[in-house]
Amino acid sequence: MIYPYLCSNCSHEFEIIKSVRQIDDEELCPECGNISDRTISCSQGIDKSSAADWNTPHYNPAFGKHFSSNSQARKEAKKRGMEEIGNEPIDKIHKKFDNDRQEKQRARWDSVNMDHGEIRS
């Protein structure tokens, strides 16, 4: 997210890009080095040219623009190194976690057997 700041010492306005987890971290003014206050921006994160189109088909808010299809948006995300989550079939998710759990159990069992000098066949 982009957060706007205002220095109370020199009145310099600047923006910092950081994650939501870092929202309470103090930021120093790049001009005078004073601890600055985060401000609230009415236009923060809004592309005014497409803000009215947020609910139209194939508008992707992550990119702030329209795509002719969802597959184009997926290609753009992949090109940017993003990973799509949440659209996997539930059976596939359960199968993955079941396989992971079985592999961990197998590894623990092998570890116990090796500790006792037994060889599992």
Long-range contacts (C-beta under 8 A, 24 or more apart in sequence): 1-45, 2-44, 2-45, 3-27, 3-38, 3-44, 4-38, 4-39, 4-40, 4-41, 4-44, 5-29, 5-36, 5-37, 5-38, 5-39, 6-36, 6-37, 6-39, 7-31, 7-32, 7-34, 7-36, 7-37, 8-34, 8-36, 8-37, 9-34, 10-34, 12-36, 13-39
